[in-house]
Amino acid sequence: PWMEPIVLPRSLLPLLLPWFLSTTYSWNGRYMIVWSGGLAFVLENFKLAESLSLLSFSITLCPRTVFLLYPSLSVLLFLHYSLISSYGKTSWELSVQVDQRDGDEGMRFKLRVKGDLHIGGLMLKLVEKIKAPQDWSDHALWWDQRSCWLLKTHWTLDKYGVQADADLRYTPQHKPLCLQLPNMKTVKLTVSYSAVVFKTVAEICRALNIRRPEELSLLKPPDDPSKKKKKKDKNPALDDILDMDSISGGSPLYSKTMVPTYDPENGTPASATSLWFGDNPLTSSQPNLPPAELSKMYQQLSMVDKAIINAGWLDSSRSLMEQGIGEDDRLQLRFKYHCFFDLNPKYDAVRITQLYEQARWSILLEEIDCTEEEMLMFASLQYHICKMTMSTEPLDFSNEPEMDEVEAALSNLEVTLEGGNTDRILEDITDVPKLADSLKLFRPKRLTLRPFKEYWFVFKDTTISYYKNKETASGEPIEQLHLRGCEVVPDVNVTDKKFGIKLLLPVADGMNEVYIRCDNETQYSKWKAACTLASKGKTMAYSSYRSEVKNIQSFLQMKSLAPPPGQAAPDLDAMEMNAECFVSPRYTKKYKTKQVGVYLQYRLTARILEAHQNIARLSLNEAKMRFIQAWQSLPEFGIKYYIVRFRGSKKDELMGISYNRLIRIDMSTGLPVTTWRFANMRQWNVNWEIRQVAIEFDQNVSIAFSCVSCDCKVVHEYIGGYIFLSTRSKDQNETLDEELFHKLTGGQE
């Protein structure tokens, strides 16, 4: 058992000291690892020796002998390794807190374990000691100090690095989460706190019956201690929590028996969404809030404020608990990537409704800028949707029309072969269409108020050339404008017959502004569609040119406040709703400075009803789709702002990330400086040591920046996410390549 200590004479100490000094060692709380003569020795349970106050440091020569040094006595003691063996060899006590699912008080247990015990064995040992008759299959071990799950049950404690000072929790992986949906309603449902957020969002969307979950993510709103009390009594109606688990009759909505089946040929769901869960409360639009409640929610946001909010997106490659999310936290489910693929009214009732609600709130709270004319157009669509929603007729989404692209293509081909006309014209690849018109041009310069000047414009490929007049068009142009990579911003007021296009052309030192003025709606639609395609590097021969022209014309028609020909003026008494509910508080306040009292309500109602006459025949889903399309046509649509600092710069700037481009923005003026398109991107990478994102584009253009308002992982995930979404196609049968997503968006792990 014990071996008598051997005391060496002090005269031998100088002989042993050189060898002792050549030995290196490390100490981590439980192990001492000693290197000497090319060999490594490990001494475990070192705290025992400390408690005996036997040493200042120690080294090991062989598995069963320990050297202990007393500097004060200048002697070297030899103790047999049985000193440690008598204590229990390599075992130690591990503390584990057990969490109960139903709110019962937790229990704490101490288990004697060894480093070679695997996680599965530890959980089995723990359950045997608890002796509680319940299902423990959903429980897993959580390590508080490291903020990580111990989910690999075949790993040992040594491999995870679990030591005697570790504090583990045996807790359920699935827990309730309060989630604010895009319609501002809060739902409570059970989700996985151990799976990565990408999988958790897919689980949530499956429970809520939302297709394409890769477009959504979870946002944690920024903490504002000064406004906590104000937020609590903002709007009691918004605090009503809908328990999704109770709606499903006790079984979770993400049960495998409720997963829809898909047609193996075309990949569409075999049944309509309304048939999956019956009457879904999430397919109905929420009524507009009273103006007083809306004004409480409204906060005027600068680009910097938006950058702070956008920093709250959760990391898709980590779990909720790893990011500090607990059961008391409230998260927001939002469409993160503004690239909406395969919107089908027949199968996407919930998805379209929630997308409409996110667009509606972004307009009402002015998270995105729009003109007065556009605000009235959005107000008329909201009024129409509210009116349709309150109708007593039940909604049957299974009868929604669906376009089968294969059948449509075969039909067009059949008509073409028979010599008939078809809506789709097969373009001759050798004949690139072009536009030629007399338009007005204006280049803004400092200290000048020069008006628009008329020129002869020719649009071909992705270039605009303009000449002094039509007769000189055969010669050299005054200037050529190359539109690839430019920004195309509408400058339109239908009421005032103003149809302008603002072009921001990329140059070496920033962006050049060019304004083009068209004469009428038809001319504007053609040129605006051509400029939009050219900015993406596509010509008018591209198949989507005609549909782009039709969408612009439809958008202009909705913005028109004049009633259609032959239609009587609207009856103002027919509108039973408060017109101020459909416009932003700032617009209402601005309008009150011009109008007084009841006349304000009267005038605002009149303008909304005038705009409503153009869309009065739309169905409920058509109106929602029109609202979404109009939202997508706004210049700032889908742009998320972040504060960054570019390499070599000494000042902070804004980076705007959209579904197809990156925008460098001057923070002081809010104007774009340079635009880089994803289509021209060659590669991007992240230096995780200095947290810097580097991107290379065509023509030897490269940029690098570090993120100020958030971690660079957030921006990296946004870029990689949009690249991932561009790889989707309808023949994938809605299966996602999760491995590819994590390769494009993951970090250094």
N, C-alpha and C positions, 0 to 999 in steps of 0.2 A: 504493500500500500504506500507507505511513505519511505522515502530514501533520505538517510541522514545527509545534511548539506556537507559538501566538501569545501573546506576553507583553504584557499591557496595562500601561500606566504606573499607578503607585499613585494618581495624581491622579484617575483615572477611577473608582476603586473606590467613593467616596462616591456617585457618580451611579447606579451599578448596584445599590448595596446596598438602597435602598427597594424596587426591583422584586424583588430576590432574597428579601427578607423576606416579600413578599406571596405567595410560592409555597409550596404545601403538598405533602408527599410522604409515602409509606408504603413500608415495607421488610418483605419476608416471606422473605428468604433467597435468593430467586432473581430476583425482580422488584423494581424500584423504579418506583412509579407517581407521576407528578408532575402536579399540577393548576396551571395558570396561565392567566389571561385567558380562562377558560371552556373551555380545551382540556385534554385529558388525553394525556400521553405515557408510554410504557412503556420502561424500560431493562432488558434481560435480561442474564443471565450477569454479574451485578454482582460476583460473588465474584472475577472476574478482576481488576477494578480494585482490590479490596481487597488481593489478593495482591501487587499492585505498589506498595502503600502510597502511593497517589496522592491519597487524598481523605479528607475527613471527612464530606462529604455531596455530593450531586450533583443536578443538575437537567437536564432535556432540553428543548431548544427545537424541534428538528426531527429527523426520522428518522435523519439521518446525522451529527449533531454532538452531542458531549457536553461539558458544562461541568464542569470540575473546579476546586475551590477549595482553595487552600492558606492556611489562616488564619494560619499562622506567617509566610508570605511576603507576605500581603495582596495576592496577585495572582490573577487568573483565567486558567486555561489552557483552550485549545480543542484537543480531540483529534478527529480524524476517526473516524467510526463504523467504519471499516475495522479499527480495533483489535479490535473485537468480531467483525467478520466473519471476520478471519483465524483466529479460534479455532474457528469452526464455526457461526456465527450462533446459533440458539436450541437447539442440542443439548447434552445433558449425559449423564453416566454414571449408570445405574440398576442397583442390585444386586438380584439375584433368587436366592433359595434354592430349589432343586428337591428336593422330597421324593419318595423312592421308596416304592412300595406294599409291597414284600415285605421291608421291614426293611433294605434296602441303605443304605449311607451316602449322605447327601444331597450334592448338588453345588451350588456357588455360581457364578453367571455375572454378568458385568458387560456391560450392553448400552448402546450410545450411542443415545439416543432424543430425540425432540422432543415438545413439549407437545401438538401436534396429532395425535399417534399414538394411534389408538384401541386399546382393550384387546385386541380380537381380533387386531389386527396385532402387538401386543406378544407375545402368546402364540405366534403363528406364527413370529415372529422368534426367540423363545426355543427352540422345538422344533427349528427349523432349526440352531441353534447346538449343541443337545444332541447331535444325531446318534445317538440311541439308538433301536433298532428295538422300540418298544413302543406300546401303545395309550394315547394321552394324552387321550382324549375325556372322561374323568371328572375330569381335573385343572382347577383354576381358581386364580386369583390371590387370595391372602389378604394383607391389609395389617395387620401386627402392631401398629404404633403406634396405628392408629385402631380396631383390632379389628373389621374389616369385610371382607366379601367384595367383590371387584370382578367382579360377575356380569353387568353390563350391557356386553356386548362392543362395542356401538356407541358407548359413551361414550369420550371422549378422556382422556388423562392430565390435561390442564388442567381438564376438567370435574369429575373426581374429586378434583383438588387434589394429585395425586402430584407430588412434587418430588425433587430430587437426594438429599435425606437420607432418603427413604422406603426401608423395608426390606420387600420383598415376598417371599412364599413361593408357589411353584407346587406345590400340594398336592392330593391326591385329595379329592373332595367326599364320597365314601362311605368310611367307615372303620368298623372293628369297635367295638362298644360293649357293655360288660358291664351287664346290666340285671337288677335283682332284681324278680321278679314278685310279685304279691300272695301267692302260696303260699310265699314266702321262698326259692324256688329261683332261682339265677342262670343266665341264659342269655346267650350271646354271639351277636350277629348284626350284620350290616353295615347301617348306617343312613346317612342323609344328614346331614352336619354343616353343610351350607350352606343347606338349606331351613328355613323357620320351624318351630318346634317343633310347631305344629298339624299341619303336613303330615308331619313326622317321626313323630309318634304314630300318625297314620293309616297310615303305611307299616309301622310296627311291628305294629299290630293286624292289618293284612292278612297279615303274615308269620306271626303267631301264631294267625290264624283267629278273631279277636274282632270281633264286629259292634259297631256304634255307638261308633266310636273317639272321638267328641266327649265322651264321659263320662269319659275317662281323660286323664292327663297325666303328666309326669315330675317327680319330686320329688328334690331334692338334700338328703340328710340333713345336719344341722348338724355341723360339725367339732368334735371333742372331743379335743384332744391328750392329755389326762390318761388317756383310756381307749382309746387306739389299740392298745396291746399287748393289752389285755384283749379287745378286739373280735376280734383276729386268731385267738385260740384259743377263741373262744366256743363254736363248734360246727362242727367240721370237715365235718360232713355238709352243712351249709348252703353251704359254699364250693365244692361240686362244680359245675363250670360245664358247662352243656349247650350245645354248639355247634350252633345252629340251621342254620347254613350247611352243615355237614357232613351233617346229617340230610336235607337236601334234595338230597343227591347232588351237591354242588358248585355247583348253581345256587341263587341266592337264593330264599328262600321267597316273596318279593314279586314273582315273575315274573308278567307279565301273563297268561300262559297259565293261571295258577291262580286268577284272579279269578272268583268264582262268578257265574253268570248268574241273573237275577231274572225272575220271571213278570211280564209287562208289565201284567197286569190287577190283581193284588192286591199286587205289590211284594215277595212272599216269594221266598227263594232257590229255584231250580229243583231243587236237590239238597240232601240233608242234609249237615251239616258233616263227619260221619265219612267221607263219600265224597270230600271235596275232597282230603285228604292221607292217607287211610287211617287207620292207628292213630296217633292224636295223643297223645304223652306228656303233654300239658298238660290232658287231660280227666280224669285220675285224681287223686283227692285224695291229699295227702301224709299218711303215717302220723304220729300224734302223737309229739312228742318225749318222751324220758324226763323225769321231774320235775326231775332235777338239771340237765339242759341247759336246760329251760324256765326254771328259776329264774335262770340266768345271763343270759338275755335280758330278764328282767322288770326294769323300772324304774318305780317309782311316779312318775307324772307329775302335776304341778299344771296348772292352766289356763295359767299363764305358760309352763311348759315346752312345752305343746302349741302355744302361740302362736309360740314360737321355731321349732318344727318346721315349722309351717304357712308360715313365711316362706320356706321352701326351694322352693316351687313355681316352676318355670321360666316365663319369659315366653313365651306362645304365639306372639307376633308377632315373635320374634327367633330366630336359629338357635342351635344348640348352641355353636359356637365363639365366637359373639358374646357368649355368656354365660359364657365361660371354661371350658367343658367340654372336656376332652381325652380321649385314648384310655385313659388310666390311671384316669379317674374312673369310679365306679360310681353309677348312678342307680337310682331306684326307680320302677317303673311301678305306678301306683295309680289306682283309681277316684276321681277328684277331685270330680266333681259327683254327689251322691247323688240322682240322679233317673233311675232305670233304666227305659228305655223299651222296650216290646215284647220282654220276656224270653220267648223261645220255646224250650222244651226240645228241640225237634226240630232247631233250627238254631244254638242257642247253647250247645253242650256246653262249650266252653272258657270262654266268657264266664260261664256260671253257676258253673262250678267255681272260677274265679279270684275271682269275687264272693263265693262261699261262703268261700274261703280268707281273703280280706281281712276278712270279718266274723268268722271264727273267731279269727284272730290278734288282732283288736281286743278280743275277749272275753277271750282267754287272757292278754293283756298288759295288760288293764284300761285300754285307751285310751278305753273307754266304760264308764260305770258301770251295774251291774245288781244286782238283789237276789239273796239266797241262793237263793231259789226259782227265779228266772230262770237263775241259773248252773247249777243242777241240770238244768233243762230243756235248756239248750244242751249240757250234758255228755251227756245221753241221746241227743240228736240226733247229736252227734259220734261217740258209741259206735256208733250204728246205721249211720252212714255208713262208718265204718271197717270194720265187720263186713261190710257190703255190698260195699265196695271189694275186700276180701280174698277174696271168693267167686271161685270158678274160672269162673263163667259169664261169657262174653264180653258186653260191653255193645254193644247195637245201638241207637244213638240215632235211626236212621231210622224206627223203629217208634213213636216217641213220639207221643202224640196231639196233634193241633193243632186249635184252635178257629177255624173260619172264621166271623168275625163277621157277614158278609153272609148266609151260609146260616142261621145261628142266628136272625138278625133276621127273615128271610123265613119260617122255620118258625114262629116265635112269632106273626107276623102272620097266617099261615094258620090256626093253631089259634084265634086270637082271633076271626077272621071266621067260623069255624065254630061259635063259641059255647063252645068248650072252655076249660079252664084252662091257664094258662101260668105259668112261674116268674116271668116278667117282667110286672109289673102296670103298665098304662099309667095313670099318675096323672092325675086330673082337675086341670087347671091352676088351676081356681077353688077347689079344696078343698085347702088346705095342711094336711098332717097335724099332729097335736099329741100330746104325751105328758102324762099326768096321773097322778101317783103320790104316795104318802106316803113321803118321804125324810127323812134327818137332815142338819142343817146345822151347821157350826161355823166361826166366824170367829176366827182366832187374834189375841189382843191381848196387850200386855205385862202382866206381873204378874197373869195370870189363867189358871186351869186349868178353865174352864167346859167341861162335856161337850157332846156333840152333842145338839141339840134337834130334835124332830120337827116338820115343817111339811108342808103340802100344796103340792106343786110342780106347775106347769103350764109345759110347754115348747112354744112356738109361734114360728114364723119363726126368728129367731136370738136369742130372748130367753127367759130363765127368770124366771118370776114365782112368788113363794111367799107363802102365806097361813097364817093361824093354824090353820085346819082346812078340811075339804072344804066345809062349809056356808057359809063366808065367801068362797068362790072367785068368787062373782058380784060382789063388791064390789071395793074398791081393794086391791091387794096390799101386803104389808108392804114389799117392795122388788122392783125389777126388775134383773136382771143382764143386761147387753148383752154378748154373747159375741164379737161380731165383733172380730178382732184379738187375742183372748186366748190364753193358753197353757193347753193341756189336758194334765195330767200324771196318769198312772194311779197309784193308791195301793192296790195289790192284794196280798193274800196268800191264795192259794186254800186252802192248808192250814188257815189260821186262820179261813177264811170271812170275810175282810175284803175288801170290794169298795168302794173309795173313788175319788173323782175330785177332783183338786186343780185349781182354776181360778185362774189368775193374770190378773186383769182390769186392763187398762190404764186409768190415770187420769192427771191432769195432772202429778202429782209422782212417778209411779212405777207400781207394780203393787200391787193389793189381792189378798190371798189369801182364797180361799173353799174350804172342804172340804165335799163332799157324800158321804154314805154311803148305799149301796144295800143291799138285803136279800139279794139272791141274784144268781147269774150272769146270768140272763135279763134282769133289771131293769138290771143294770150294763151289759150289752152294748148295750141300746137307748139308754140315756142317754149312755153314752160315745160311741157313734157319732153321736148327735145333736149333742153338744157339739163333737166334732171337725169336723163339717161346718159348724156355726155359726161356729166360729173362723175359717173360710175364707170366711164370708159366704154360705154355702149352707144351704138348708132341708132338712127331711126328705123333701120332694117330689123331691129330687135323685135321679137314677137309681142312684147308688152307695151309697145309705143301707143297702139290704138286704145288699149284699155286705160293707159295713163291719161290720154286725152279725154276719154269719157269720164274718168273719175274727177278730173279737174273741172269739167263742165258741170257735172252733178254737184260738186262742191260750191261752185259759183252760184248755181241755181238756189241752193239752200241758203246762201248768204243774202240773196236778194230779198228785200223787205217789201217789194211791190207784189200785190196779189196776182195770180195767174190771169191771163186774158179771159174775160167773160165771167169772172167770179166776183160776187158782191163783197163789199167791205165787211170786215169781221164785226160780230156783235160783242161789244166789250162786256156786257153783263153775263155773257155765256161762260166767262172764265171765273170759276168759283174759287180759285186759289190765289194766294198772295204772290204777285209777280216778283217781289223782292226775294222770294225763296229760290229763284232760278238763276240769280246773278250773284257775283261775288260782293261782299260787304264794301269793298273799296269802290266798286263801280256804283253801287247804290249811293254811297256817300258823295261821290263825285257828281252823280245825277241830281242829288238834293240841292246842290249849290245852284243849279240852273232852274229847278222847279220847286214849288212850294206845296206842302200839305197834300190834300187828296189828289191834286192835279198830277203829282208825281206818280202815284199809283195808277191813275187813269192813263197817263202818257206811256208809262213803262208797259202796262198791259196791252195797250194798242200796238206798240212796236213788236212785242212778242207774238201777238196774235197775227199780225201782218206776216211775220216770218213763218209762222206755223202753217199758213195756208199753202205753202209750197211743199210741205211734207205731211199734210193731213191724211193722205191715203196710205201711208206706210203702215205695215204690220208692226207688231211690238218688236219682234226680232230684227226686222229690217231697220227700224228706227235706232235700235241699239248698235247695229252694225254701222249705220251711217254716222252715229256719234263717234264710234271708235275710229272710223276712217278719217273723219274731220279732225279728231285729236291727233292722229298720225301725221296729218298734213301741216301741223303747226311747225314753225321753224325750230323751236326748242324741244321738239318731241324726242324723248328717250335719252336726252343728254344728262349724264350724271357728272357732277363737278367734284374735283379734289384739289386740295392745295398741294403743290409740288414745288421743287426747286431743281431747275435744270442744271446739268453739269456745266461748270464754268460761269454760272450766274450767281450774283450775290443777293438777289431779291426773290421773294416768293411769287409764284404765278399760279394760275388756275389751269387745270387740265380737264377738258370735257371729254367724256367717253360716251360714244353713241354706238348703235348697232353696226355701223359701217365705217367709222372713222374716229380719229383722235383729234382734238382741237386744242391748240395752245391759246390761252386767253389772257389778255392783260388785266390784272386784278383791279387796277385803278379805274379803267374805263369800261371794262366788261366787254370789250370788242375782241373778236378773234384775230390772232396774229398769224398763225399758220395752221393748216389742216393736213393730216396724213391719213390716207385711206387704208383700211385693212387689206384691200385687194392688192395694194402695192407692197405689202409687208413681206419681207423675206424670212426674217427670224426675230425672235425676242428671247431674252433670258434675264435672269435676276441674279445679282451678286448678293447672296444672303448674308455675307459678313458685313458689308457696308449698307445693306438694304437699298440697293439701287437697281432700277429697271432700265435695261438697255434694249433698244429696238433698231433694227436695220430695215431700210426700205430700198426700193429700186433706185437706180441712178446714183448709187453710193451715198445715199442720205441716211444718216444715223443720228439717233438722239439717245440721251440718258438722263434720268431724273430720279430723285429720291422723294418720297412722300412725306409731307409735313402733317397733314390732317388725319392720317391713318397709317396703318402698317402697309408696306408695299405689297403684302400678300393680297389685300383687298383689290388693288388695281390689277395685279397680275391675274387674279381669278376672273375679273371682269373681261379682260382681253382674251384670255384663254376660253372663257365661257362663250363669247360671241364666235370665236373660231370654231368651237365645238358645234354650236347650233347651225353653222353654215354647212355642216356635213350631213344634216338630216335629209331624208328623202321618204316619200310615201311608201316605197316598197320595203321599208324596214319593219313593217307590222308593229310599229310603235314600241319596239324593243330598243333600249338605250345601251350604248357601249359605255358602261360606267368606268371601265378601266381607261378608255381614251379620255373621258372627261377629267379624271384625276391626273392623268399624264399632262394634260394641257393646263390644268388649273392648280395642281398640287404644289406644295412647297419643297423644301430641300429634303424632306423625309423620304 
